[in-house]
Amino acid sequence: MSGHGTPTPMTSHRAEPLKGVAEVPGDKSISHRSLILGAMAIGETRISGLLEGDDVLDTAKAMQAFGAEVVNHGGGNWSVFGVGVGGFAEPDQVIDCGNSGTGVRLIMGTMATSPITATFTGDASLNGRPMARITDPLALFGTKAVGRKGGRLPMTIVGAAEPTPVRYVVPVPSAQVKSAVLLAGLNAPGKTVVIEKEATRDHSERMLAGFGAEITVEDTEEGRVITLTGRPELKPQEIAVPRDPSSAAFPVCAALITPGSDVLVPGIGLNPTRAGLFYTLQDMGADLTFENPREEGGEPVADLRAKYSPDMQGIEVPPARAASMIDEYPVLSVVAAFASGTTMMAGVKELRVKESDRIDAMARGLRANGVTVDEGEDWWSVDGLGPDGVPGGGTCESFLDHRIAMSFMVLGMGAQNPVTVDDGSPITTSFPIFEPLMTDLGAKFTRA
């Protein structure tokens, strides 16, 4: 059962040509960070285009619980009246982060160096995800954590009363871990240094600099070295959230596999640490173009035009690209099923510890719909059946994972027979307008 409501079985039927403009919501990663950094600034931060999915709304509630004033003006326009670095109050209630791994890990980092205690929980999916990758580096600051066996939620974090700055090498590519350590470093004296051997999405670094933090980034033989000077006075900002590339992936990929389609997805953030999927699709031969490239809010942006692409070929996705498209592998595997030849995806062990084990979840669902999938601990491959070659007709488990549910809804749009998802309710965590947006383009979805 979803943590946000009753299970909602949904069926995706073969679609007519998809046509029109798909205005996807704001970027989830930037929305989380806008609320959190706004709460740590002094004064009013104004945010437009905020993603109003459950994950982000849970982060907004958390910032209120820690003492910030958060105001929803409607239409994606929000204000956050911050309490300053080190100004968080101890919350009266347990902090429920719903389904959001990003939310809980960033918030833990943010409060970890203040002398307060907070308890965190989430839905069944989030409570099954390991938190040691966050709590281990936070312990270096002097923070204490007590949770369930295996470092799982519910978990109580006791913030460090006298935090010390740290130097931390991120053991696996993870923007969540990097960001949690940097946010903790804001209230530690001196310089906190984070070293990542492989670059991950850099929204935190960009936004910290925008809010006035002293932060430097240097590429060295040791890796990407990020140095943050603690205890700045963050200045409130006006933030226009670009549209989410992870959400854009679904109408883009649906257009590529649905005959006769031509879809424009405007204003998509193309931060180079996030845009790996789109370059991978082009490598496969997708008719995908970037129009009107520009910069908004310090982030590169463009309009994406995706057209039906019957000549796509399976490829070996460069493992080095994994960090820039880790959330998009599920829907990429759907596209791979409609390509010719095998698509190999390696270096993706991180998918095993997302909202679900995404390799296992996608492999099960694809096999149930007539697609051959092979898998290992940190890789998987999909044998493409070519355009119009996927039988469909199967039922897929979403495992409380929004991206799994949406990926299989896309699969049904190009398959010969309808594809059913056992529970589509988690979709609201990141893409609350997914269903009406896709049906406006020409998708045919039904609910049980």
PALO-34976 format. One record per residue (C-alpha): residue number from 1; x, y, z. Coordinates in steps of 0.5 Angstrom, whole numbers, plus 500, padded with zeros to 3 digits. Example, Ala and Ser with C-alpha at 12.3 -4.5 7.8 and 13.67 -1.06 7.14 Angstrom:
<rs>
+-----+-----+-----+-----+
!  nr !   u !   v !   w !
+-----+-----+-----+-----+
!   1 ! 525 ! 491 ! 516 !
!   2 ! 527 ! 498 ! 514 !
+-----+-----+-----+-----+
</rs>
This chain:
<rs>
+-----+-----+-----+-----+
!  nr !   u !   v !   w !
+-----+-----+-----+-----+
!   1 ! 500 ! 500 ! 500 !
!   2 ! 502 ! 507 ! 498 !
!   3 ! 504 ! 512 ! 504 !
!   4 ! 500 ! 517 ! 501 !
!   5 ! 493 ! 513 ! 500 !
!   6 ! 489 ! 507 ! 497 !
!   7 ! 493 ! 503 ! 492 !
!   8 ! 490 ! 505 ! 485 !
!   9 ! 491 ! 500 ! 479 !
!  10 ! 492 ! 503 ! 473 !
!  11 ! 492 ! 501 ! 465 !
!  12 ! 496 ! 504 ! 460 !
!  13 ! 493 ! 502 ! 453 !
!  14 ! 496 ! 503 ! 446 !
!  15 ! 496 ! 510 ! 444 !
!  16 ! 494 ! 514 ! 438 !
!  17 ! 500 ! 519 ! 436 !
!  18 ! 502 ! 524 ! 441 !
!  19 ! 501 ! 531 ! 439 !
!  20 ! 502 ! 538 ! 443 !
!  21 ! 506 ! 541 ! 448 !
!  22 ! 508 ! 538 ! 455 !
!  23 ! 509 ! 543 ! 461 !
!  24 ! 512 ! 538 ! 466 !
!  25 ! 513 ! 541 ! 473 !
!  26 ! 519 ! 544 ! 476 !
!  27 ! 525 ! 540 ! 478 !
!  28 ! 524 ! 536 ! 484 !
!  29 ! 532 ! 537 ! 486 !
!  30 ! 532 ! 544 ! 486 !
!  31 ! 525 ! 545 ! 489 !
!  32 ! 527 ! 541 ! 495 !
!  33 ! 534 ! 545 ! 496 !
!  34 ! 530 ! 552 ! 495 !
!  35 ! 526 ! 550 ! 501 !
!  36 ! 531 ! 548 ! 505 !
!  37 ! 536 ! 554 ! 504 !
!  38 ! 531 ! 559 ! 504 !
!  39 ! 529 ! 556 ! 511 !
!  40 ! 537 ! 557 ! 513 !
!  41 ! 537 ! 564 ! 510 !
!  42 ! 535 ! 571 ! 514 !
!  43 ! 529 ! 574 ! 510 !
!  44 ! 524 ! 572 ! 505 !
!  45 ! 526 ! 567 ! 499 !
!  46 ! 521 ! 567 ! 494 !
!  47 ! 520 ! 561 ! 489 !
!  48 ! 516 ! 560 ! 483 !
!  49 ! 515 ! 554 ! 479 !
!  50 ! 516 ! 550 ! 485 !
!  51 ! 514 ! 542 ! 484 !
!  52 ! 508 ! 541 ! 488 !
!  53 ! 508 ! 534 ! 489 !
!  54 ! 508 ! 530 ! 495 !
!  55 ! 515 ! 529 ! 496 !
!  56 ! 517 ! 537 ! 496 !
!  57 ! 510 ! 538 ! 500 !
!  58 ! 513 ! 534 ! 506 !
!  59 ! 520 ! 538 ! 506 !
!  60 ! 516 ! 544 ! 506 !
!  61 ! 512 ! 542 ! 512 !
!  62 ! 519 ! 540 ! 515 !
!  63 ! 522 ! 547 ! 514 !
!  64 ! 515 ! 549 ! 518 !
!  65 ! 517 ! 544 ! 524 !
!  66 ! 524 ! 547 ! 524 !
!  67 ! 521 ! 554 ! 525 !
!  68 ! 521 ! 557 ! 518 !
!  69 ! 515 ! 560 ! 516 !
!  70 ! 513 ! 557 ! 509 !
!  71 ! 507 ! 561 ! 505 !
!  72 ! 504 ! 558 ! 499 !
!  73 ! 501 ! 563 ! 494 !
!  74 ! 498 ! 559 ! 489 !
!  75 ! 500 ! 557 ! 482 !
!  76 ! 507 ! 554 ! 484 !
!  77 ! 509 ! 561 ! 488 !
!  78 ! 512 ! 560 ! 495 !
!  79 ! 515 ! 564 ! 500 !
!  80 ! 520 ! 562 ! 505 !
!  81 ! 522 ! 566 ! 511 !
!  82 ! 528 ! 563 ! 514 !
!  83 ! 531 ! 563 ! 521 !
!  84 ! 538 ! 563 ! 519 !
!  85 ! 544 ! 558 ! 519 !
!  86 ! 544 ! 555 ! 526 !
!  87 ! 537 ! 558 ! 527 !
!  88 ! 533 ! 551 ! 527 !
!  89 ! 528 ! 550 ! 533 !
!  90 ! 527 ! 543 ! 535 !
!  91 ! 521 ! 540 ! 532 !
!  92 ! 515 ! 538 ! 537 !
!  93 ! 513 ! 532 ! 532 !
!  94 ! 516 ! 527 ! 528 !
!  95 ! 518 ! 529 ! 521 !
!  96 ! 514 ! 525 ! 516 !
!  97 ! 518 ! 525 ! 509 !
!  98 ! 513 ! 521 ! 506 !
!  99 ! 517 ! 517 ! 500 !
! 100 ! 522 ! 522 ! 499 !
! 101 ! 529 ! 520 ! 500 !
! 102 ! 532 ! 526 ! 498 !
! 103 ! 528 ! 530 ! 503 !
! 104 ! 530 ! 526 ! 509 !
! 105 ! 537 ! 526 ! 507 !
! 106 ! 538 ! 533 ! 506 !
! 107 ! 534 ! 535 ! 512 !
! 108 ! 538 ! 530 ! 516 !
! 109 ! 544 ! 534 ! 514 !
! 110 ! 541 ! 541 ! 515 !
! 111 ! 539 ! 540 ! 522 !
! 112 ! 545 ! 535 ! 524 !
! 113 ! 550 ! 541 ! 527 !
! 114 ! 545 ! 544 ! 531 !
! 115 ! 544 ! 542 ! 538 !
! 116 ! 537 ! 540 ! 537 !
! 117 ! 534 ! 533 ! 536 !
! 118 ! 529 ! 530 ! 531 !
! 119 ! 526 ! 524 ! 529 !
! 120 ! 524 ! 522 ! 522 !
! 121 ! 520 ! 517 ! 519 !
! 122 ! 516 ! 516 ! 512 !
! 123 ! 512 ! 511 ! 508 !
! 124 ! 514 ! 503 ! 508 !
! 125 ! 518 ! 504 ! 502 !
! 126 ! 522 ! 510 ! 505 !
! 127 ! 523 ! 506 ! 512 !
! 128 ! 526 ! 500 ! 508 !
! 129 ! 532 ! 505 ! 505 !
! 130 ! 538 ! 505 ! 508 !
! 131 ! 541 ! 511 ! 512 !
! 132 ! 548 ! 509 ! 514 !
! 133 ! 550 ! 513 ! 508 !
! 134 ! 548 ! 519 ! 511 !
! 135 ! 549 ! 518 ! 518 !
! 136 ! 556 ! 515 ! 518 !
! 137 ! 559 ! 522 ! 515 !
! 138 ! 554 ! 526 ! 519 !
! 139 ! 557 ! 522 ! 525 !
! 140 ! 564 ! 526 ! 524 !
! 141 ! 561 ! 532 ! 525 !
! 142 ! 559 ! 530 ! 532 !
! 143 ! 552 ! 528 ! 530 !
! 144 ! 549 ! 522 ! 533 !
! 145 ! 543 ! 517 ! 530 !
! 146 ! 539 ! 512 ! 533 !
! 147 ! 535 ! 508 ! 528 !
! 148 ! 532 ! 501 ! 527 !
! 149 ! 536 ! 495 ! 525 !
! 150 ! 540 ! 496 ! 518 !
! 151 ! 540 ! 504 ! 520 !
! 152 ! 533 ! 505 ! 517 !
! 153 ! 527 ! 509 ! 519 !
! 154 ! 524 ! 511 ! 524 !
! 155 ! 531 ! 514 ! 526 !
! 156 ! 532 ! 520 ! 531 !
! 157 ! 538 ! 525 ! 530 !
! 158 ! 541 ! 528 ! 536 !
! 159 ! 545 ! 534 ! 533 !
! 160 ! 552 ! 536 ! 535 !
! 161 ! 552 ! 541 ! 540 !
! 162 ! 559 ! 543 ! 538 !
! 163 ! 560 ! 541 ! 531 !
! 164 ! 567 ! 540 ! 528 !
! 165 ! 568 ! 541 ! 520 !
! 166 ! 570 ! 535 ! 516 !
! 167 ! 574 ! 532 ! 510 !
! 168 ! 570 ! 527 ! 507 !
! 169 ! 571 ! 522 ! 501 !
! 170 ! 564 ! 520 ! 498 !
! 171 ! 565 ! 513 ! 497 !
! 172 ! 559 ! 512 ! 492 !
! 173 ! 557 ! 517 ! 487 !
! 174 ! 551 ! 520 ! 491 !
! 175 ! 548 ! 527 ! 490 !
! 176 ! 544 ! 526 ! 497 !
! 177 ! 550 ! 524 ! 501 !
! 178 ! 555 ! 530 ! 498 !
! 179 ! 549 ! 535 ! 499 !
! 180 ! 548 ! 532 ! 506 !
! 181 ! 555 ! 533 ! 508 !
! 182 ! 555 ! 540 ! 505 !
! 183 ! 549 ! 542 ! 509 !
! 184 ! 551 ! 540 ! 515 !
! 185 ! 558 ! 544 ! 514 !
! 186 ! 554 ! 550 ! 514 !
! 187 ! 553 ! 551 ! 521 !
! 188 ! 560 ! 548 ! 523 !
! 189 ! 566 ! 553 ! 524 !
! 190 ! 572 ! 553 ! 519 !
! 191 ! 572 ! 549 ! 512 !
! 192 ! 568 ! 543 ! 511 !
! 193 ! 571 ! 539 ! 505 !
! 194 ! 567 ! 534 ! 500 !
! 195 ! 571 ! 530 ! 495 !
! 196 ! 567 ! 526 ! 490 !
! 197 ! 571 ! 521 ! 485 !
! 198 ! 565 ! 522 ! 480 !
! 199 ! 561 ! 528 ! 479 !
! 200 ! 554 ! 528 ! 481 !
! 201 ! 548 ! 533 ! 480 !
! 202 ! 551 ! 540 ! 483 !
! 203 ! 545 ! 543 ! 484 !
! 204 ! 547 ! 544 ! 492 !
! 205 ! 554 ! 547 ! 490 !
! 206 ! 550 ! 552 ! 485 !
! 207 ! 545 ! 554 ! 490 !
! 208 ! 549 ! 555 ! 496 !
! 209 ! 553 ! 560 ! 492 !
! 210 ! 547 ! 563 ! 490 !
! 211 ! 545 ! 564 ! 497 !
! 212 ! 552 ! 567 ! 499 !
! 213 ! 556 ! 561 ! 502 !
! 214 ! 563 ! 561 ! 501 !
! 215 ! 564 ! 555 ! 496 !
! 216 ! 569 ! 553 ! 491 !
! 217 ! 570 ! 547 ! 487 !
! 218 ! 576 ! 544 ! 484 !
! 219 ! 578 ! 538 ! 479 !
! 220 ! 584 ! 535 ! 482 !
! 221 ! 587 ! 528 ! 481 !
! 222 ! 584 ! 526 ! 488 !
! 223 ! 577 ! 528 ! 485 !
! 224 ! 572 ! 534 ! 485 !
! 225 ! 574 ! 537 ! 491 !
! 226 ! 568 ! 542 ! 494 !
! 227 ! 570 ! 547 ! 500 !
! 228 ! 565 ! 550 ! 504 !
! 229 ! 566 ! 555 ! 509 !
! 230 ! 562 ! 555 ! 515 !
! 231 ! 557 ! 559 ! 519 !
! 232 ! 556 ! 564 ! 513 !
! 233 ! 550 ! 569 ! 513 !
! 234 ! 545 ! 566 ! 507 !
! 235 ! 542 ! 572 ! 503 !
! 236 ! 535 ! 570 ! 501 !
! 237 ! 534 ! 569 ! 494 !
! 238 ! 528 ! 569 ! 488 !
! 239 ! 528 ! 563 ! 485 !
! 240 ! 525 ! 561 ! 478 !
! 241 ! 525 ! 553 ! 479 !
! 242 ! 527 ! 550 ! 472 !
! 243 ! 522 ! 544 ! 469 !
! 244 ! 524 ! 537 ! 471 !
! 245 ! 529 ! 533 ! 466 !
! 246 ! 527 ! 527 ! 470 !
! 247 ! 519 ! 528 ! 469 !
! 248 ! 521 ! 531 ! 462 !
! 249 ! 523 ! 524 ! 461 !
! 250 ! 516 ! 521 ! 461 !
! 251 ! 513 ! 525 ! 455 !
! 252 ! 520 ! 525 ! 451 !
! 253 ! 520 ! 517 ! 451 !
! 254 ! 513 ! 516 ! 450 !
! 255 ! 513 ! 520 ! 444 !
! 256 ! 520 ! 516 ! 441 !
! 257 ! 516 ! 509 ! 442 !
! 258 ! 509 ! 512 ! 439 !
! 259 ! 508 ! 512 ! 432 !
! 260 ! 507 ! 519 ! 429 !
! 261 ! 508 ! 523 ! 435 !
! 262 ! 511 ! 530 ! 435 !
! 263 ! 511 ! 533 ! 442 !
! 264 ! 515 ! 539 ! 445 !
! 265 ! 517 ! 539 ! 452 !
! 266 ! 519 ! 547 ! 454 !
! 267 ! 524 ! 550 ! 459 !
! 268 ! 527 ! 543 ! 461 !
! 269 ! 533 ! 544 ! 466 !
! 270 ! 539 ! 541 ! 462 !
! 271 ! 545 ! 542 ! 468 !
! 272 ! 550 ! 537 ! 465 !
! 273 ! 550 ! 533 ! 471 !
! 274 ! 543 ! 531 ! 470 !
! 275 ! 542 ! 531 ! 462 !
! 276 ! 545 ! 524 ! 461 !
! 277 ! 539 ! 521 ! 459 !
! 278 ! 537 ! 525 ! 453 !
! 279 ! 544 ! 524 ! 450 !
! 280 ! 544 ! 517 ! 451 !
! 281 ! 537 ! 517 ! 447 !
! 282 ! 541 ! 521 ! 441 !
! 283 ! 546 ! 516 ! 441 !
! 284 ! 541 ! 511 ! 440 !
! 285 ! 538 ! 514 ! 434 !
! 286 ! 532 ! 518 ! 437 !
! 287 ! 529 ! 524 ! 434 !
! 288 ! 530 ! 529 ! 440 !
! 289 ! 533 ! 536 ! 439 !
! 290 ! 534 ! 542 ! 443 !
! 291 ! 531 ! 548 ! 441 !
! 292 ! 532 ! 555 ! 444 !
! 293 ! 537 ! 554 ! 449 !
! 294 ! 538 ! 559 ! 454 !
! 295 ! 540 ! 560 ! 462 !
! 296 ! 535 ! 561 ! 467 !
! 297 ! 536 ! 562 ! 475 !
! 298 ! 544 ! 560 ! 473 !
! 299 ! 542 ! 553 ! 470 !
! 300 ! 542 ! 551 ! 462 !
! 301 ! 535 ! 550 ! 460 !
! 302 ! 532 ! 548 ! 453 !
! 303 ! 526 ! 546 ! 449 !
! 304 ! 526 ! 539 ! 448 !
! 305 ! 522 ! 536 ! 441 !
! 306 ! 521 ! 529 ! 441 !
! 307 ! 519 ! 525 ! 435 !
! 308 ! 517 ! 518 ! 434 !
! 309 ! 523 ! 514 ! 432 !
! 310 ! 523 ! 507 ! 429 !
! 311 ! 530 ! 506 ! 428 !
! 312 ! 533 ! 507 ! 434 !
! 313 ! 539 ! 502 ! 436 !
! 314 ! 541 ! 498 ! 442 !
! 315 ! 547 ! 501 ! 445 !
! 316 ! 552 ! 500 ! 451 !
! 317 ! 551 ! 506 ! 455 !
! 318 ! 557 ! 509 ! 458 !
! 319 ! 558 ! 507 ! 465 !
! 320 ! 561 ! 514 ! 467 !
! 321 ! 554 ! 517 ! 465 !
! 322 ! 550 ! 514 ! 470 !
! 323 ! 551 ! 519 ! 475 !
! 324 ! 548 ! 524 ! 470 !
! 325 ! 541 ! 520 ! 469 !
! 326 ! 541 ! 515 ! 475 !
! 327 ! 533 ! 516 ! 476 !
! 328 ! 532 ! 515 ! 468 !
! 329 ! 534 ! 508 ! 467 !
! 330 ! 527 ! 505 ! 468 !
! 331 ! 524 ! 509 ! 463 !
! 332 ! 531 ! 508 ! 458 !
! 333 ! 530 ! 501 ! 459 !
! 334 ! 523 ! 502 ! 456 !
! 335 ! 525 ! 505 ! 450 !
! 336 ! 531 ! 500 ! 450 !
! 337 ! 525 ! 495 ! 449 !
! 338 ! 523 ! 498 ! 442 !
! 339 ! 530 ! 499 ! 440 !
! 340 ! 533 ! 494 ! 435 !
! 341 ! 539 ! 490 ! 439 !
! 342 ! 541 ! 490 ! 446 !
! 343 ! 542 ! 496 ! 450 !
! 344 ! 547 ! 495 ! 456 !
! 345 ! 547 ! 499 ! 462 !
! 346 ! 553 ! 498 ! 467 !
! 347 ! 555 ! 502 ! 473 !
! 348 ! 548 ! 502 ! 476 !
! 349 ! 549 ! 499 ! 483 !
! 350 ! 545 ! 505 ! 486 !
! 351 ! 539 ! 503 ! 483 !
! 352 ! 539 ! 497 ! 488 !
! 353 ! 537 ! 502 ! 493 !
! 354 ! 533 ! 507 ! 491 !
! 355 ! 525 ! 508 ! 492 !
! 356 ! 525 ! 500 ! 490 !
! 357 ! 530 ! 496 ! 487 !
! 358 ! 529 ! 499 ! 481 !
! 359 ! 533 ! 494 ! 477 !
! 360 ! 529 ! 488 ! 480 !
! 361 ! 523 ! 492 ! 479 !
! 362 ! 524 ! 493 ! 472 !
! 363 ! 526 ! 487 ! 470 !
! 364 ! 520 ! 483 ! 473 !
! 365 ! 515 ! 488 ! 469 !
! 366 ! 519 ! 488 ! 462 !
! 367 ! 519 ! 480 ! 463 !
! 368 ! 512 ! 480 ! 464 !
! 369 ! 510 ! 484 ! 458 !
! 370 ! 515 ! 479 ! 453 !
! 371 ! 521 ! 483 ! 454 !
! 372 ! 528 ! 479 ! 455 !
! 373 ! 532 ! 482 ! 461 !
! 374 ! 539 ! 480 ! 464 !
! 375 ! 541 ! 483 ! 470 !
! 376 ! 547 ! 483 ! 475 !
! 377 ! 549 ! 486 ! 481 !
! 378 ! 551 ! 493 ! 478 !
! 379 ! 548 ! 492 ! 471 !
! 380 ! 543 ! 490 ! 467 !
! 381 ! 541 ! 489 ! 459 !
! 382 ! 535 ! 489 ! 455 !
! 383 ! 534 ! 485 ! 448 !
! 384 ! 530 ! 490 ! 444 !
! 385 ! 524 ! 488 ! 440 !
! 386 ! 524 ! 493 ! 435 !
! 387 ! 518 ! 498 ! 434 !
! 388 ! 512 ! 495 ! 435 !
! 389 ! 515 ! 489 ! 437 !
! 390 ! 513 ! 489 ! 445 !
! 391 ! 507 ! 484 ! 446 !
! 392 ! 505 ! 487 ! 453 !
! 393 ! 499 ! 485 ! 456 !
! 394 ! 502 ! 484 ! 463 !
! 395 ! 501 ! 487 ! 470 !
! 396 ! 507 ! 490 ! 473 !
! 397 ! 508 ! 492 ! 481 !
! 398 ! 510 ! 499 ! 482 !
! 399 ! 514 ! 497 ! 489 !
! 400 ! 511 ! 504 ! 492 !
! 401 ! 516 ! 507 ! 487 !
! 402 ! 513 ! 513 ! 482 !
! 403 ! 518 ! 512 ! 477 !
! 404 ! 517 ! 505 ! 476 !
! 405 ! 510 ! 506 ! 476 !
! 406 ! 510 ! 512 ! 470 !
! 407 ! 515 ! 507 ! 466 !
! 408 ! 510 ! 502 ! 465 !
! 409 ! 505 ! 507 ! 464 !
! 410 ! 510 ! 509 ! 458 !
! 411 ! 511 ! 502 ! 456 !
! 412 ! 503 ! 501 ! 455 !
! 413 ! 503 ! 506 ! 450 !
! 414 ! 507 ! 503 ! 445 !
! 415 ! 506 ! 496 ! 447 !
! 416 ! 501 ! 491 ! 442 !
! 417 ! 497 ! 490 ! 449 !
! 418 ! 495 ! 494 ! 455 !
! 419 ! 500 ! 494 ! 461 !
! 420 ! 497 ! 494 ! 468 !
! 421 ! 501 ! 497 ! 474 !
! 422 ! 498 ! 495 ! 480 !
! 423 ! 499 ! 501 ! 484 !
! 424 ! 499 ! 508 ! 481 !
! 425 ! 498 ! 512 ! 487 !
! 426 ! 506 ! 514 ! 488 !
! 427 ! 506 ! 518 ! 482 !
! 428 ! 504 ! 524 ! 486 !
! 429 ! 510 ! 524 ! 490 !
! 430 ! 514 ! 527 ! 484 !
! 431 ! 509 ! 528 ! 478 !
! 432 ! 502 ! 530 ! 480 !
! 433 ! 500 ! 532 ! 473 !
! 434 ! 503 ! 526 ! 470 !
! 435 ! 496 ! 523 ! 468 !
! 436 ! 492 ! 529 ! 465 !
! 437 ! 499 ! 531 ! 462 !
! 438 ! 500 ! 525 ! 458 !
! 439 ! 492 ! 524 ! 456 !
! 440 ! 492 ! 531 ! 454 !
! 441 ! 498 ! 529 ! 449 !
! 442 ! 494 ! 523 ! 447 !
! 443 ! 495 ! 517 ! 452 !
! 444 ! 490 ! 512 ! 454 !
! 445 ! 490 ! 511 ! 461 !
! 446 ! 484 ! 507 ! 465 !
! 447 ! 483 ! 506 ! 473 !
! 448 ! 481 ! 500 ! 476 !
+-----+-----+-----+-----+
</rs>
